[in-house]
Amino acid sequence: MSGSGLEGSSVIVTGAGSGIGRATALRFAGEGAKVVVADLNAATAKAVVAEIEATGGVAVAVTGDLSDQAVVDEVVATVVATFGGVDVLVNNAGIMDHMSAAADVSDDEWERVIRVNLTAPFLLTRAALPHMLARGKGVIVNTASEAALRGSAAGAAYTVSKHGVVGLTKSIAVMYRDAGIRANAIAPGGTITNISATMTIAPEDHGPGVLTSYRHNVGRPAEADEQAAAIVFLASDAASNINGVVLPVDNGWAAV
């Protein structure tokens, strides 16, 4: 082990069936953590558990829509019953919007994106915090986005949802730091994952036609494991005095 302080810890990773979530779950398991693999897709969640177990790690899958309070309750109850508590919560699950400008966003698009990307992390955080507070320690790492730092990386719904994730992260950091709880976020730039499968580009030029910074400034897309490395670092003892930070992992896009 690397001395990260994660060995034996109990970790929830959402959206862990693929992409950044899968890479993060595997990295935590490699550090000796016990991982709850939470994902909407039962087959991929179970496949990640099998990957972890094949290398001698410990993991369990919980599947369902994390914007549903009952599923959130199941995730937290599972980690407590199976692993004895919650040390780390990684709110990673998310979906894209359709690059729609504000005047073009439908109610369905808005409500679904906000529910999955912002309300679900809030619900999980609210459910996990009492267990962290009982232990006097805990770490929350949220996956924000380059869209949380600017207005030109996605459509209105996604951009607002990820700005909200930043606000949630900073609120937790301030309100619970004296209770031994840290909260940070990564802001991924372009990353090779399957999140684009959740989006279709809106036909209107009003939104997609003006979102040019992505194409011109994104640089080399990251591998999912590069994002996972940042998440695990923020959860580790090496980041023990890092709290309330939004860390761009974007090959310098935020600096352009």
N, C-alpha and C positions, 0 to 999 in steps of 0.2 A: 504494500500500500504506500501511498505517497505522503502520508502525514497530513492529509487534508482535514482530518477530524471527522470524516464522513463514514468511516467504518462502523457498521452496526446501526447507523441512523435509519430512521423510517421516513421514506420519501414518497410523495405523490407527484406524478408527472402526468399532466393532462395532454390530450392529443398525442399520446405516446405510441400510437400504432404505426406512425410513419413520420418521415421528415425530421424536423428538429426535435420533436418529442421522442421519437424512437432513439435517435442518437443520444439524447440526454439521458433517457432511461438506461441505455447500455453503459454510458460513462459513469453514472452513479453506481450501477451494479459493479463496475470494474473497480470502484473505490471501496467496495465492501458494504454499500448501503443496501437496504431491503426496499424494494420498489413496488408501489402500486401503479400499474400500467392502466391508465384510464383513457378510454377512447370510445367514440361512437361505433366503430367497426369492431365487432367481436372477433372476427377472423384475424385481423391484423394485430389486435391487442394480444390475443393468445399466441400468435407467432412471435411477438417480441418477448413474451414471458418464456417461451420455449428457447429462444436465443440466449436469454439470460441464464436459464437453468442449465443449458448445455455447457456453459463455461463455469459452472459451479456457483452461480449467483442465486439470489432468492427474490422471487417476484410473484405477484398475483395480479390477475386482470379484473377490472370492473368495467362493464360496458353500458353505454346509454348516453342520452343527450344531457350534457353538463349544464345546460340552461334550465333543466328540470330540478326543482328542489329535492325531489325524492331520489334522484340519481346522485346529487351532491351528498345527501345524507348517507347513501349507501357507500360512496367512496370513502368518506371520513370514518364511518362505522367500521368499514373493512380494515383500514389501516390501523385503527385503534385496537380492534379485536385480534387482528393477525400479528401485528408487529409491536403493539403496546403503546402507541402514541403517534404523534406527528412532529417530526423534527424539521422537515423541509416540505414546502408546497411550491410546486412549479406550475403556474398558470400559463400554459403554452397553447392550448387548443384555440383555434381561430378559423374564421372563414373570410374570404374576400368579398367585396361588393362588386358592382358591375361598372365601376369607374364613372358612376352617374354624378352629374352636378346637382346641386341642392334642388333646383327647380324641377329636376327630372326623377328624383328618388321616389319610388312608390312606398306606401306604408309598409308593405310586406318586406321589401328590401331593407328599409330602415330598421324595422323592429327585429328582424332576424339577425342582422349584423350586430346591432347593439346588444341583443340578448346573449348571443354566443360570445362576442369579443369582450364585453364589459360586464354585463350582469352576471354571467357565469363565474368569472374570476372573483367578483364581489361575494357571490353566494358561497363559493368554496373558502374564501378567506374568512368570512364570518363564521363558517362551520368549523374551520380549523383553529381559529384563534383561541377559543377556550381551552383547548388541549395544550397549545403552546404556552399559554399563560399559566396553566397548572404546573408546567415543568420549569417555568421561568426562563425559557429560551425558545427560539425558533427562527427560521429563515423563510421568507417568501421571495420568490423570483418570478417576475412577470415578463412575458414576451410582449413588448410593445411593437414598435415598427419605425422605420424611417418616416412613415406617415404620421408618427406622433411628434415629429420635430419640425414638420413643414406642411404646407397645404398642397403640395404638388407631387405626391407619391401615390395617391389613390383617389377614389371618389369620396363624396361627402360623408357617407355613412361609415366607411372604414376609417377615414381620417379622424372623425369625431370619436369613434369607439377607441382608437388607440391613444388619442389625447386624454381620453377618460382613464385609460389604464395608467398613464403617467400620473394623473391626479390621485388615483387610488393608491399607487405605489408611494407617493410622497406623503400622503395623509397617514398611511400606516406607519411609515418610518418615523414621523414626528410623534404620533400619538402613542406608540408602543416601544420607543427606544429605551425608556427607563424600565421597561418590563423584560428586557433582554431579547427583544424581537427586532430583526432587521428586515427591511424590504427594499429590493432593488429591481431594476428592469433592464433588459437588453432591448436595443432598437435595431433589429436586423435590417440590412439593406437587401439587395437582391440575393436570394438564396435558392439553391436548387432543391426544391421540394415539390409536393403535389398540391399545394394550396391553390394554385391557379385552376385546379379542377372544380373549385367551388364558384368560379366566376365566369360570366360571359361579358364581353365588352358591349356597353350600351351603344345603340346606333347613333345617338345624337353626337354632333361635333362639339357641343357646348362643354361636355366633360372631357372625354378622351382627347379632343382636339387641342386642349390647352395644357394637358399634363405631359409636358415635354422633358422635364428634368430627369425623369426616370431613364428615358432612352439615352440621353446625352451624358449623364453624370454617374450612373450606377457603377461603372467600372466592372471589374471581374466579379461575377456572382460567387458567393460563399458556398462552401459545402455545408451540409447540415451539421456535421461534426464540429465545424468551426464555431457555430452558434452554441452548440452544446458545451463546448469547452468554456465559453464565457459564462454560461449559466452555472456550471458546476463550480467554477472559480468563485462566483459571487455567493454561492451557498457554503463555501468552504471556510475553514479557519483562517486561510490566507487573506480573506476579505473581512476580517472580524470588525474592523472599524469603518467599513464602507456601508453607508446607509442612506437611502433616499436618492440613489444615483440612477440615472438613465444612461446606460453605456452603449453607444453606437458600435455595432459590429457590421461595418458597411464598406470596408475598403476605402475609407476617406470621403464617402459621399456627403456626410454631414459637414465636412470641411469645405465643400465646393461653394 
